[in-house]
Amino acid sequence: MNKSENVALTLPDGSIRTYPGPVTGSTLASDIGPGLAKAAIAIVVKGEQWDLSREITQDSSVSIITNRDEAALEIFRHDAAHILAEAVKELYPDTQVTIGPSIENGFYYDFARKDPFTTEDLVVIEKRMVEIIERDEVITRTEMDRDEAIQFFRDMGEEYKAELISAIPEGQTITLYRQGDFIDLCRGPHLPSTGKLGKDCFKLMKVAGAYWRGDSNNEMLQRIYGTAWRTKKELKAYLTRLEEAEKRDHRKLGKEMGLFHFQEEAAGMPFWHPNGWTIYQQIEDYIRRKQKQYGYQEIKTPQVVDYKLWEKSGHADKFHEHMYTIEADNRTFALKPMNCPCHVQVFNQGIVSYRDLPLRLAEFGSCHRYEPSGALHGLMRVRSFTQDDAHIFCTEDQITEECISFCKMLLEVYKDFGFDNVRVKFSDRPDVRAGSDEIWDKAESALKAAVDSAGIEYTLNPGEGAFYGPKLEFVLTDAIGRDWQCGTFQADFILPERLDAHYIGADNDKHRPVMLHRAILGSFERFIGILIEEHAGRFPLWLAPTQVVVTGITSDQDDHVRTVYEQLKAHGLRAQIDLRSEKINYKIREHSHAKTPAIFVIGGREAEENTVTVRRLGSKQQKTLDLSAAIEALKEESLAPDLRKN
């Protein structure tokens, strides 16, 4: 542009600042005020994040990102990754750098190095990172021709960087960022200088292995993980959450409480123990009652289905690498990775009239998906799982009513499990999808109208819909502030077409139903893992495997202990009896460690007066109650929330 042309910048409040030529974000921030100039770390130009030093040459809408903004987190973390790489290159010059992005809660960088990094190395690297921050090195952006950039990094001995650039189409400009003597391939943006990252706002966490470009056929690299935050206070809060999360780790608690285990002979497939299966059954019974209340009919479909059905539905193209296959009778079968196509087969049996709609089919469907071994994580990421799955076959006019009903049921369920903080994301069409844009336009419009009518607020989650339709994702927040995406509600105009589902309309012609996919818990395995960590193993009474233990102070009370135990069982309570000759304090500590919600202690006086001393988990106080009153109090609390009187 001509240097004499003015550049008009429109700020978020609608005000306009005009400059007689190109202007940087730094200049704009300084003109607005010294406080903003000090806090500014980047600028948003026409919706795109830029470095503060980059010149704006055209009229643009702009906003300043400060060190207090949520958007600053990703920039801080990306810079921390670059500072990590610079520190490693200074300390270990023969190391090659590869890639280092920001991730949720932090960052990582992958390195090619012969010798493995140790925990002691992380301490040394972290110290050098602090030194780099204290140097306050200016970070500058430069552009380079693609072929020139390839040669540049090869000359430096950085073959991995050269390979990355080689994959970029010819003719594209390559952007590099320099800080001190370190230079890296990056799109940016970055902080104005390394000193903008607080030296007490980051921490290196661990070293792990990672294949180059995520391909197991490539060489193994070393990945250093770290976390970075805007303030020291945020970092401390995060580390505290990690400590709390470690205490709540469902894998550790699952072992301590005898809930489940995994073993190599069935990797990623849980073995449920009596205690864990009790929890599982309580949840299943609760969901079954809830679905019946809302008009669902329960079905059961095969786990092994001819592969041709998955090809017809489109799942084979999408999930083939995650599907277990079986050869028999000169045919290929697959363990079902999901239930949807099988539910269409049930719908297709017989003639369905519009009067039968909506038809709500629910299944506790057992599914199998081959997940890479490195992705497995206790109950949170498994290969064998059961979904509280259901599909609603309805007309387009019924979508809104069904969405409203589902949201009502879902929120009731989450509340009963103790989750009151629920957020909703609207995920629209992904890049790889089935169906035409016209069908997706219709599906997205119908789902948006439905969720708007339900009065549910949501945020957009672009490109994250299922391959056959847009979806709502329901996100829970647990006791220590972590988010868990569990429930989904999806509008599908495509699968009924592919699997030839139809109903007879009022005009006596065939019509395609809309297929609404929905789940509340997601998978039982993952949801139980979430519950274990939410409650730190201290389940509410209705879910606890053992609800009450009854024990005596001495063996003199054994007969009465047995009588109380039988009465507890007669009232439907999941009770255990402890007649061991151990000291009472030892037994109380042991049962408390096992997270037993209630302990009935019986001594000589209790036996004489037909009372019990009740100790509740987490309380230092104890109460002596008449036996019938103690049992009645537990009996009401032991019921699932939907079965209680109040």
LUMKERO-256667 format. One line per 5 residues: number of its first residue (from 1); their letters; for each residue x, y, z of C-alpha. Coordinates in Angstrom, 1 decimal. Example, Ala and Ser with C-alpha at 12.3 -4.5 7.8 and 13.67 -1.06 7.14 Angstrom:
BEGIN
1) as) 12.3 -4.5 7.8  13.7 -1.1 7.1
% end
This chain:
BEGIN
1) mnkse) 0.0 0.0 0.0  1.0 3.6 -0.4  2.7 4.8 2.8  0.6 7.9 2.8  -2.6 6.0 3.1
6) nvalt) -4.3 6.1 6.5  -5.0 2.9 8.5  -8.2 2.9 10.5  -8.3 0.5 13.5  -11.7 -0.3 15.0
11) lpdgs) -11.6 -1.3 18.6  -14.0 -3.6 20.5  -15.9 -0.6 21.9  -16.6 0.7 18.4  -14.1 3.6 18.6
16) irtyp) -11.7 4.1 15.7  -8.1 5.1 15.8  -6.5 6.3 12.6  -2.8 6.2 11.7  -1.0 7.8 8.8
21) gpvtg) 0.5 4.5 7.7  1.3 1.0 8.9  1.1 0.6 12.7  2.0 -2.2 15.1  0.0 -3.5 18.0
26) stlas) 2.6 -2.2 20.4  2.1 1.3 19.1  -1.7 1.0 19.4  -1.4 -0.3 23.0  0.9 2.5 24.0
31) digpg) -1.4 5.1 22.5  -4.4 3.7 24.5  -2.5 3.9 27.7  0.7 2.9 29.7  -1.2 0.2 31.7
36) lakaa) -2.3 -1.5 28.5  1.1 -1.2 26.9  2.6 -3.0 29.9  0.0 -5.8 30.0  -0.3 -6.3 26.2
41) iaivv) 1.2 -9.5 24.8  -0.5 -9.9 21.4  -3.1 -8.4 19.1  -6.1 -9.8 17.3  -6.5 -8.5 13.7
46) kgeqw) -9.6 -9.4 11.8  -10.1 -12.4 14.1  -6.5 -13.6 13.7  -3.9 -13.4 16.4  -0.7 -11.5 15.5
51) dlsre) 2.5 -10.5 17.3  2.5 -7.0 18.7  5.5 -6.1 16.5  3.7 -7.0 13.3  2.6 -4.1 11.1
56) itqds) -1.1 -3.6 10.3  -1.3 -2.2 6.8  -5.1 -2.2 6.2  -8.2 -0.9 7.9  -9.0 -3.6 10.4
61) svsii) -11.0 -4.6 13.5  -8.6 -5.2 16.3  -8.4 -6.1 20.0  -5.5 -6.3 22.4  -4.7 -9.6 24.2
66) tnrde) -3.4 -8.9 27.7  -1.6 -11.1 30.2  -4.9 -11.3 32.1  -7.0 -12.7 29.2  -7.9 -16.3 28.8
71) aalei) -6.5 -16.2 25.3  -3.1 -15.4 26.8  -2.8 -18.9 28.2  -2.1 -20.6 24.9  0.5 -17.9 23.9
76) frhda) 2.3 -18.3 27.3  2.4 -22.1 26.9  3.6 -21.9 23.3  6.4 -19.6 24.4  7.3 -21.8 27.3
81) ahila) 7.7 -24.6 24.7  10.1 -22.5 22.7  12.0 -21.5 25.9  12.2 -25.2 26.8  13.7 -26.0 23.4
86) eavke) 16.2 -23.1 23.6  17.3 -24.4 27.1  17.8 -27.9 25.8  19.8 -26.8 22.8  22.1 -24.7 25.1
91) lypdt) 22.6 -27.5 27.6  22.7 -30.4 25.1  23.8 -29.0 21.7  23.7 -32.3 19.9  19.9 -32.7 20.5
96) qvtig) 17.6 -32.1 17.6  14.4 -30.2 18.1  11.2 -31.4 16.4  7.8 -30.0 17.4  6.5 -28.2 20.6
101) psien) 2.9 -27.1 20.8  0.8 -25.8 23.6  -1.8 -28.3 24.9  -4.5 -28.3 27.6  -3.0 -27.1 30.9
106) gfyyd) 0.5 -26.8 29.4  3.0 -27.6 26.6  5.5 -30.2 25.4  8.4 -30.4 23.1  9.7 -33.6 21.4
111) farkd) 13.5 -34.0 21.1  15.7 -36.4 19.2  18.6 -37.3 21.6  20.6 -40.5 22.1  20.8 -40.3 25.9
116) pftte) 17.5 -40.4 27.8  16.5 -37.3 29.8  16.3 -38.0 33.6  14.4 -36.4 36.4  17.6 -34.6 37.4
121) dlvvi) 17.9 -33.2 33.9  14.5 -31.6 34.2  15.7 -29.7 37.2  18.7 -28.4 35.3  16.6 -27.6 32.2
126) ekrmv) 14.1 -25.7 34.3  16.9 -23.6 35.9  18.2 -22.7 32.4  14.7 -21.7 31.3  14.5 -19.3 34.2
131) eiier) 17.8 -17.8 33.1  16.4 -17.3 29.5  13.4 -15.6 30.9  15.6 -13.3 33.0  17.6 -12.4 29.9
136) devit) 14.4 -11.0 28.5  15.4 -11.9 24.9  13.5 -10.1 22.2  11.3 -12.5 20.1  11.3 -11.6 16.4
141) rtemd) 9.3 -12.9 13.5  10.9 -13.4 10.1  9.8 -14.9 6.8  11.7 -17.2 4.5  11.2 -19.0 1.2
146) rdeai) 10.3 -22.6 1.7  13.3 -24.1 -0.1  15.6 -21.6 1.7  14.1 -22.6 5.0  14.7 -26.3 4.3
151) qffrd) 18.4 -25.7 3.6  18.6 -23.3 6.5  17.6 -26.0 9.0  19.6 -28.8 7.3  22.7 -26.6 7.6
156) mgeey) 21.9 -26.4 11.3  21.7 -30.2 11.6  18.0 -30.0 12.3  16.7 -32.7 9.9  13.3 -33.0 11.6
161) kaeli) 12.6 -29.4 11.0  13.7 -29.7 7.4  11.3 -32.7 7.0  8.4 -30.7 8.4  9.0 -27.8 6.0
166) saipe) 9.4 -30.3 3.1  5.8 -31.3 3.7  4.6 -27.7 3.2  3.4 -27.0 -0.4  5.9 -25.2 -2.6
171) gqtit) 5.5 -21.4 -2.9  4.3 -21.0 0.7  6.1 -18.5 2.9  7.7 -20.0 6.0  7.6 -18.1 9.3
176) lyrqg) 10.4 -18.4 11.8  10.8 -17.0 15.3  14.2 -16.1 16.9  15.0 -15.5 20.5  18.6 -15.0 21.4
181) dfidl) 20.6 -17.6 19.4  17.6 -20.0 19.1  15.4 -20.0 16.0  12.4 -22.2 15.4  9.8 -22.9 12.7
186) crgph) 6.4 -21.5 13.9  3.3 -19.7 12.8  3.1 -17.7 16.0  2.1 -15.5 17.6  4.6 -15.1 20.4
191) lpstg) 5.3 -12.8 23.3  7.3 -9.6 22.6  10.2 -11.1 24.7  11.0 -14.1 26.9  10.7 -12.0 30.0
196) klgkd) 7.0 -11.7 29.5  6.6 -15.3 30.7  6.8 -15.3 34.5  9.7 -17.3 35.8  7.6 -18.6 38.6
201) cfklm) 4.6 -19.4 36.4  5.8 -22.7 34.8  7.0 -26.1 35.8  8.4 -29.1 33.9  6.4 -32.2 34.7
206) kvaga) 7.7 -35.4 33.2  9.5 -37.2 30.3  7.7 -39.6 28.0  8.3 -41.4 24.7  6.6 -40.2 21.5
211) ywrgd) 6.9 -41.5 17.9  8.0 -38.9 15.3  4.8 -37.5 13.8  2.8 -39.9 15.8  3.6 -42.9 13.6
216) snnem) 4.8 -46.1 15.3  6.8 -46.9 12.3  9.0 -43.9 12.9  11.8 -43.4 15.5  11.0 -42.9 19.1
221) lqriy) 11.6 -39.3 20.4  11.7 -38.0 24.0  8.8 -35.7 25.0  9.2 -33.3 27.9  5.9 -32.1 29.3
226) gtawr) 5.4 -28.9 31.2  2.7 -26.6 32.5  2.5 -22.8 32.3  0.1 -20.2 33.6  -0.5 -16.5 33.7
231) tkkel) 0.3 -16.1 37.4  2.2 -17.9 40.2  -1.2 -18.3 42.0  -2.7 -20.1 38.9  0.3 -22.5 38.8
236) kaylt) 0.0 -23.3 42.5  -3.7 -23.9 42.2  -3.1 -26.3 39.2  -0.4 -28.2 41.0  -2.8 -28.5 44.0
241) rleea) -5.5 -29.9 41.7  -3.0 -32.4 40.4  -2.2 -33.5 43.9  -5.8 -33.9 44.7  -6.4 -35.7 41.4
246) ekrdh) -3.7 -38.2 42.3  -5.3 -38.9 45.6  -8.6 -39.5 43.7  -7.1 -41.6 40.9  -9.8 -44.2 40.2
251) rklgk) -7.1 -46.8 39.3  -5.5 -46.6 42.8  -8.9 -46.4 44.6  -10.3 -49.1 42.4  -7.6 -51.5 43.6
256) emglf) -7.8 -50.4 47.2  -11.6 -50.8 47.3  -11.6 -54.1 45.3  -13.8 -52.7 42.5  -12.0 -53.9 39.3
261) hfqee) -8.7 -54.8 37.8  -7.0 -55.0 34.4  -4.6 -57.6 33.1  -2.5 -58.1 29.9  -4.6 -61.1 28.7
266) aagmp) -7.5 -58.7 28.1  -5.8 -55.3 27.8  -8.2 -52.4 28.1  -11.0 -54.7 29.2  -12.0 -54.4 32.9
271) fwhpn) -12.6 -57.4 35.2  -15.4 -56.3 37.6  -15.1 -57.5 41.2  -18.2 -57.9 43.4  -17.9 -54.4 44.9
276) gwtiy) -17.4 -52.8 41.5  -20.2 -54.8 39.9  -22.5 -53.7 42.7  -21.9 -50.1 41.8  -22.4 -50.9 38.1
281) qqied) -25.7 -52.6 38.8  -27.1 -49.8 40.9  -26.4 -47.4 38.1  -27.8 -49.6 35.4  -31.0 -50.2 37.5
286) yirrk) -31.4 -46.4 38.0  -30.9 -45.6 34.3  -33.3 -48.4 33.4  -36.0 -47.0 35.6  -35.4 -43.5 34.3
291) qkqyg) -35.6 -44.5 30.7  -38.9 -46.4 31.3  -40.3 -43.3 33.0  -39.5 -41.3 29.8  -41.1 -43.8 27.4
296) yqeik) -38.1 -45.9 26.2  -38.3 -49.6 25.3  -35.3 -51.7 26.1  -33.8 -54.0 23.5  -30.7 -56.2 23.1
301) tpqvv) -28.8 -56.6 19.9  -25.9 -59.0 18.9  -22.3 -58.1 19.6  -21.0 -59.8 16.5  -22.4 -58.6 13.2
306) dyklw) -21.4 -59.2 9.5  -18.9 -56.6 8.4  -21.1 -55.8 5.4  -23.5 -54.0 7.7  -20.7 -51.7 8.9
311) eksgh) -19.7 -51.0 5.3  -23.3 -50.1 4.4  -23.7 -47.8 7.5  -20.3 -46.1 6.8  -18.8 -47.1 10.1
316) adkfh) -16.3 -49.4 8.4  -14.8 -46.4 6.5  -14.7 -44.3 9.7  -13.7 -46.8 12.3  -12.1 -49.8 10.5
321) ehmyt) -8.8 -49.4 12.4  -10.6 -49.5 15.7  -12.8 -52.5 14.9  -12.1 -56.1 16.0  -12.9 -58.5 13.2
326) ieadn) -13.6 -62.3 13.2  -13.4 -64.8 10.3  -16.0 -67.6 10.3  -18.0 -69.4 7.6  -15.9 -67.7 4.9
331) rtfal) -17.3 -64.4 6.1  -15.9 -61.4 8.0  -17.7 -60.3 11.1  -17.0 -57.4 13.5  -17.5 -56.9 17.2
336) kpmnc) -19.8 -53.9 17.2  -18.0 -50.6 18.0  -21.4 -49.0 18.5  -25.1 -49.8 18.5  -26.6 -47.5 15.9
341) pchvq) -26.9 -49.8 12.9  -28.2 -52.7 15.0  -31.0 -50.4 16.3  -32.0 -49.6 12.8  -32.4 -53.3 12.1
346) vfnqg) -34.9 -53.6 15.0  -36.8 -50.6 13.6  -36.9 -52.1 10.1  -38.7 -55.2 11.3  -42.4 -55.0 10.4
351) ivsyr) -44.2 -51.9 9.1  -43.9 -48.8 11.2  -46.7 -46.2 11.1  -46.3 -42.5 11.8  -48.7 -43.3 14.7
356) dlplr) -45.9 -45.3 16.3  -43.5 -42.4 16.3  -41.5 -41.3 18.2  -40.1 -44.8 18.8  -37.5 -44.8 21.6
361) laefg) -35.2 -47.8 21.6  -32.7 -48.2 24.4  -29.9 -50.7 25.0  -27.2 -51.2 27.5  -25.0 -52.0 24.5
366) schry) -21.7 -53.8 24.9  -19.2 -52.4 22.4  -15.5 -53.0 21.6  -13.0 -50.7 20.0  -9.4 -51.2 19.5
371) epsga) -7.6 -48.3 21.2  -3.8 -48.0 20.9  -2.2 -49.4 24.0  -0.6 -46.1 24.8  -4.0 -44.4 24.9
376) lhglm) -5.5 -46.8 27.5  -6.2 -45.2 30.9  -8.0 -47.3 33.5  -11.7 -47.0 33.1  -11.4 -43.7 31.3
381) rvrsf) -10.1 -45.2 28.0  -10.9 -48.9 27.5  -11.4 -51.3 24.6  -14.5 -53.0 26.0  -17.4 -50.8 27.4
386) tqdda) -21.1 -50.6 27.7  -23.1 -47.5 26.6  -26.4 -46.3 28.0  -27.3 -46.0 24.4  -30.7 -45.1 22.8
391) hifct) -32.0 -44.1 19.4  -35.2 -42.1 18.9  -36.9 -42.6 15.5  -39.2 -39.7 14.8  -40.5 -37.2 12.3
396) edqit) -38.8 -33.8 11.7  -41.6 -32.1 13.5  -40.9 -34.2 16.6  -37.2 -33.3 17.0  -37.8 -30.3 19.2
401) eecis) -40.1 -32.1 21.6  -37.7 -35.0 21.9  -34.8 -32.7 22.5  -36.6 -30.9 25.3  -37.6 -34.2 26.9
406) fckml) -34.1 -35.6 26.7  -32.5 -32.5 28.1  -34.9 -32.6 31.0  -34.1 -36.3 31.7  -30.4 -35.8 31.4
411) levyk) -30.3 -32.9 33.8  -32.3 -34.9 36.3  -29.9 -37.8 36.1  -26.8 -35.6 36.5  -28.4 -33.9 39.5
416) dfgfd) -29.1 -37.2 41.1  -25.4 -38.2 40.7  -24.4 -34.9 42.2  -23.5 -32.9 39.1  -25.2 -29.5 39.0
421) nvrvk) -22.7 -27.7 36.8  -23.4 -28.8 33.2  -22.3 -27.0 30.0  -23.5 -27.7 26.5  -21.5 -27.5 23.3
426) fsdrp) -23.0 -27.5 19.8  -20.7 -29.5 17.4  -21.3 -28.9 13.8  -20.2 -30.6 10.6  -16.6 -32.1 10.5
431) dvrag) -14.4 -32.0 7.5  -14.8 -35.7 6.8  -18.5 -36.5 6.8  -21.2 -38.5 5.1  -24.1 -36.8 3.3
436) sdeiw) -24.6 -33.6 1.3  -24.3 -30.0 2.5  -28.0 -29.7 2.0  -28.7 -32.6 4.5  -26.2 -31.1 6.9
441) dkaes) -27.9 -27.6 6.6  -31.2 -29.2 7.5  -29.9 -31.3 10.4  -28.0 -28.4 11.9  -30.9 -26.1 11.6
446) alkaa) -33.3 -28.6 13.2  -31.0 -29.3 16.1  -30.3 -25.6 16.8  -34.1 -24.9 16.7  -34.6 -27.8 19.1
451) vdsag) -32.0 -26.7 21.7  -33.1 -23.1 21.5  -36.7 -24.3 22.2  -35.4 -26.3 25.2  -34.0 -23.1 26.6
456) ieytl) -30.5 -24.5 26.8  -27.5 -22.2 26.5  -24.6 -23.6 24.4  -21.3 -22.7 22.9  -20.2 -23.6 19.4
461) npgeg) -17.7 -26.4 18.9  -16.9 -26.1 15.2  -16.1 -29.2 13.2  -16.6 -31.7 16.0  -19.9 -33.3 15.0
466) afygp) -20.3 -37.0 14.3  -19.6 -38.1 10.7  -23.4 -38.6 10.2  -24.8 -35.5 11.9  -24.4 -32.5 14.3
471) klefv) -24.5 -33.1 18.0  -24.9 -31.6 21.5  -22.2 -32.5 23.9  -22.9 -32.2 27.7  -19.9 -31.4 29.8
476) ltdai) -19.8 -32.0 33.6  -17.5 -30.2 36.1  -16.3 -32.4 38.9  -15.4 -31.6 42.6  -11.9 -30.3 41.7
481) grdwq) -12.9 -28.3 38.6  -12.1 -30.8 35.8  -14.5 -31.1 32.8  -15.8 -34.4 31.6  -17.8 -34.7 28.3
486) cgtfq) -20.4 -37.4 28.9  -23.8 -37.1 27.3  -24.6 -36.5 23.7  -27.6 -35.8 21.5  -27.3 -36.2 17.8
491) adfil) -29.6 -35.5 14.8  -29.0 -38.0 12.0  -30.7 -37.7 8.6  -28.1 -40.0 6.9  -28.1 -43.4 8.6
496) perld) -31.8 -44.0 8.0  -31.2 -43.4 4.3  -28.1 -45.7 4.2  -29.9 -48.5 6.0  -33.3 -48.0 4.2
501) ahyig) -35.3 -47.2 7.3  -38.8 -45.9 6.6  -42.3 -45.5 8.1  -45.7 -45.1 6.5  -47.0 -41.6 6.8
506) adndk) -50.5 -40.3 7.0  -50.5 -40.1 3.2  -49.8 -43.9 3.0  -46.4 -43.2 1.4  -43.0 -44.2 2.7
511) hrpvm) -41.0 -41.6 4.6  -37.5 -41.5 6.1  -37.5 -41.1 9.9  -35.0 -38.8 11.6  -32.7 -40.8 13.9
516) lhrai) -31.8 -39.1 17.2  -28.7 -40.7 18.8  -28.5 -40.1 22.6  -26.6 -41.1 25.6  -26.5 -39.7 29.1
521) lgsfe) -23.6 -41.4 30.9  -21.7 -42.2 27.7  -20.1 -45.4 28.9  -20.6 -47.1 32.2  -16.9 -47.7 32.6
526) rfigi) -15.8 -44.1 32.1  -18.7 -42.7 34.1  -17.9 -45.0 37.1  -14.3 -43.8 36.8  -15.5 -40.2 37.0
531) lieeh) -17.7 -41.0 40.0  -14.8 -42.7 41.8  -12.7 -39.6 41.4  -15.6 -37.2 42.0  -16.3 -38.8 45.4
536) agrfp) -12.7 -39.8 46.1  -14.1 -43.3 46.6  -16.6 -42.1 49.3  -19.7 -43.0 47.4  -23.1 -41.8 48.5
541) lwlap) -24.9 -44.5 50.5  -27.1 -45.6 47.6  -24.1 -46.4 45.4  -21.7 -47.7 48.1  -20.9 -51.4 47.6
546) tqvvv) -21.1 -52.0 51.3  -23.5 -49.5 53.0  -22.9 -50.5 56.6  -20.6 -52.7 58.7  -21.8 -53.9 62.1
551) tgits) -19.2 -54.9 64.6  -18.8 -55.5 68.4  -16.3 -54.1 70.9  -15.7 -57.6 72.3  -16.7 -61.1 71.5
556) dqddh) -19.4 -60.9 74.2  -21.5 -58.9 71.8  -21.2 -61.4 68.8  -24.7 -62.8 69.1  -26.3 -59.4 69.2
561) vrtvy) -24.0 -58.3 66.3  -25.4 -61.2 64.2  -29.0 -60.2 65.1  -28.4 -56.6 64.0  -26.7 -57.8 60.8
566) eqlka) -29.7 -60.0 59.9  -32.1 -57.1 60.5  -30.0 -54.8 58.2  -30.1 -57.4 55.5  -33.9 -57.9 56.0
571) hglra) -34.4 -54.2 55.3  -32.5 -54.4 52.0  -29.3 -52.8 53.2  -25.9 -54.0 51.8  -24.4 -54.9 55.1
576) qidlr) -21.2 -56.8 56.3  -20.5 -58.3 59.7  -17.1 -58.0 61.4  -16.6 -60.5 64.3  -12.8 -60.4 64.3
581) sekin) -11.1 -60.2 67.6  -9.2 -57.1 66.7  -9.4 -53.9 68.8  -12.4 -51.7 67.9  -10.2 -48.7 66.9
586) ykire) -8.3 -50.9 64.4  -11.5 -52.2 62.9  -13.0 -48.7 62.6  -9.8 -47.4 60.9  -9.8 -50.3 58.5
591) hshak) -13.4 -49.9 57.5  -13.0 -46.2 57.2  -10.0 -46.7 54.9  -12.2 -49.0 52.8  -14.6 -46.0 52.4
596) tpaif) -17.6 -47.8 54.2  -20.2 -45.0 54.7  -21.6 -46.3 58.1  -20.3 -48.4 60.9  -22.6 -49.7 63.6
601) viggr) -20.6 -50.3 66.8  -22.1 -52.5 69.5  -20.8 -52.7 73.1  -22.3 -54.1 76.3  -24.7 -51.2 76.9
606) eaeen) -25.9 -51.2 73.2  -26.6 -54.9 73.4  -28.6 -54.5 76.6  -30.6 -51.4 75.4  -30.9 -52.6 71.7
611) tvtvr) -29.1 -49.5 70.5  -26.1 -48.9 68.2  -23.4 -46.3 68.1  -23.3 -45.0 64.5  -20.0 -43.7 63.0
616) rlgsk) -20.4 -42.0 59.6  -17.5 -41.8 57.2  -15.8 -38.4 57.3  -17.3 -37.4 60.6  -15.5 -37.3 63.9
621) qqktl) -18.7 -37.4 65.8  -20.7 -40.5 66.7  -24.4 -41.0 67.7  -26.0 -43.7 69.8  -29.5 -44.4 68.4
626) dlsaa) -32.3 -46.9 68.9  -31.6 -49.7 66.5  -34.9 -49.3 64.6  -34.3 -45.6 64.2  -30.7 -46.1 63.0
631) iealk) -31.9 -48.7 60.4  -34.8 -46.5 59.2  -32.4 -43.5 58.7  -30.0 -45.6 56.6  -32.9 -47.3 54.8
636) eesla) -34.2 -44.1 53.3  -30.7 -42.8 52.4  -29.8 -46.1 50.8  -32.4 -45.8 48.1  -31.6 -44.3 44.7
641) pdlrk) -32.7 -40.7 44.5  -35.6 -41.5 42.2  -37.0 -44.0 44.7  -36.9 -41.7 47.8  -40.1 -40.3 49.3
646) n) -38.8 -36.7 49.3
% end
